[in-house]
């Protein structure tokens, strides 16, 4: 058997991710591609050994408070470029994520949906609702066939949200 990589991204160059989507309403903490400023809720560095860039929700200032650039008042979405998986027998989507949900005035009340679409984003299926905070970067992987039929118009999205009271 052979394995091939269809898409790989270390975020050092812009490969076409969508930072925001129709319906996003977060007032702060929108997704951005940056060299992250570390806080009590966010790692100082990206996961890769050689690079510095990654996607984060909000970029506060060095020494700023936890709530300076966190997600407030709604949802912000990070959407992958179009992935052509037509003809593949099976496919996996893997990512390193860091998630904080245990700080602030209303801890442990949110979820971080990670979703897949096989029709260019017309509909979405949730692969995982991350709710527990991580202590740094953790590796996640999902077998896409477990959620949708593979097509030429696949996308994955990450939805950061603040839907509870702050």
Helices and strands as residue ranges (DSSP letters): E 18-19, E 31-35, E 53-57, E 75-79, E 92-97, E 112-117, E 125-130, E 138-143, G 144-146, E 155-161
